[in-house]
Amino acid sequence: MDVVEVWNGHYACALQAALRMTNEAFAERLGIAPRTVAAWHMNPDVVLRRETQQLLDEVYETASPTVRKRFALMLASDQAAAGGGSSVQPLRVAIAVVVREDQVLLVCRRDDGASGITWQFPAGVIKPGVHPDSVAVRETLNETGARCTVVRNLGTRLHPVTAVQCEYFLCEFLAGEATNSDVVENVDVMWVPSTSVTRFIPTSNIFPPILAALEEPHDAADQR
C-alpha cells in the first residue's frame, strides 16, 4: 500500500503496530492525547479528523521502507482474514441545530488535531438501535445543559471535512442555562446570533439546509 486514501482507527493502529510504538509514544509522535489513540483501538471503524489524517500521512510518508512494508503486510493479512472485504464504515452522528429566537447554540470542541479548537453544533454518535433524533436531544443536554425538542429533520450528508455520516435536526430550545457540561471534550458553550454562525464555522463546512433554516422567521420553529 503506497497511499492511504482515508485513515480510520484500524489503519492508524496498524501504523502504530508497524512502528512498534506504545499508545503514549505514538500519541507523542502525532502530537495528540494518548486517550485518542486508545479510542482508535476501541473503535477501529471511526474515520479520523482531517487534521489527524494529515498527521498520519506525514508519519507514514517519512517512515522507513521496513515499517511501510510491515504496515502493508498487516493490512493484507487483515483483509485476507476478512475474506478480502473492508471493515471501514462511516461513523454516524446526530447533530442538533438548537435555536432560541434569533440565536443558535454552539459548542467549542477540544480538537486533538493541528487545528487546536473548533466551533460546532452539539452532536453525538448514533449507536445501533438508537433513534438519531433522541441522540441529538440527549447529547445537547449532556454537553450544554440545554433542553430542546426536535422540530424536523434537516437531512443527511457525508461531512466534507471529517467524512463522517451526519444527520441534522432543527431543534427548539425549551429550558436550561447553557453551560459547558463536558469539559473533557469541549472548551466552551455559547449562544450566538443566527446571522453570525459563519464567523464561527466556515460557510463551506455548513450543511446548506442549516443556513436556510436559520434564515427562517424566528417563530418558524413553532410551525409543526
C-alpha positions, -999 to +999 in steps of 0.1 A: +000+000+000+016+033-012-012+056-003-039+056+024-069+074+010-088+076+043-073+069+077-096+052+101-089+038+136-079+004+122-053+019+098-039+042+124-034+013+149-018-008+121+007+020+115+013+022+153+020-016+153+042-013+123+062+014+141+062-008+173+052+021+194+031+022+226+000+043+228+019+070+246+048+070+222+026+070+191+004+098+206+036+119+213+048+113+177+015+126+164+011+154+190-022+141+203-036+128+235-029+091+244-066+087+251-073+094+215-051+065+204-068+043+229-101+053+214-090+041+180-083+007+194-118+006+209-135+019+177-114+008+147-140+019+121-141+055+131-130+079+103-104+103+117-104+141+116-089+158+085-061+173+107-053+139+121-053+124+087-027+148+076-005+140+107-008+103+099+001+110+063+033+127+074+043+098+098+036+072+071+054+091+043+085+096+065+086+060+078+113+036+068+107+011+039+107-017+065+079+000+085+059+007+054+063-029+043+053-042+077+022-019+076+012-032+042+016-068+053-006-062+083-034-048+063-031-075+037-033-101+064-064-084+079-082-083+045-074-120+038-088-129+072-120-109+064-123-126+030-110-096+012-137-072+024-133-039+040-144-032+075-144+006+071-178+020+079-186+057+083-192+069+118-228+082+122-236+112+143-267+132+151-263+170+150-286+194+168-291+229+154-308+244+185-325+278+180-337+302+206-354+332+190-326+347+168-298+327+184-283+293+178-263+271+202-227+263+195-200+243+214-163+248+211-146+213+208-112+203+220-095+191+188-065+168+191-055+177+156-034+205+143-063+230+142-065+232+181-101+241+189-132+244+167-168+256+170-196+231+161-232+223+167-239+199+196-235+163+183-234+127+194-226+093+180-256+073+168-253+038+182-271+008+167-308+006+177-309+042+189-331+068+172-310+097+158-334+124+170-332+112+206-294+112+203-295+149+192-317+159+222-298+138+247-263+149+237-274+186+236-285+182+273-254+163+283-230+187+266-247+221+273-274+216+299-299+230+275-332+211+269-346+210+234-370+192+212-367+182+176-387+203+152-377+185+120-350+165+102-328+188+080-313+159+061-282+137+060-248+140+043-212+128+044-193+156+061-169+172+036-141+176+062-144+146+085-161+121+062-185+113+090-221+104+082-241+133+097-279+135+103-290+170+111-320+181+132-335+216+137-343+218+174-363+243+195-348+254+228-370+246+258-352+254+291-319+254+309-288+275+312-262+269+285-230+258+302-200+236+293-212+203+309-185+182+291-151+198+300-132+168+286-145+172+251-154+209+250-138+242+258-169+264+258-206+267+250-223+298+237-254+312+221-245+332+190-267+353+167-280+332+138-266+357+114-231+353+129-228+315+127-204+318+097-180+338+118-175+306+139-180+279+113-167+283+077-197+285+053-182+257+032-185+234+062-221+242+070-249+219+056-269+243+033-303+233+048-290+246+081-283+281+067-318+281+051-334+271+084-316+298+103-329+324+078-365+315+086-387+337+108-380+333+145-413+316+150-407+291+123-395+265+148-430+266+163-446+256+130-453+218+132 
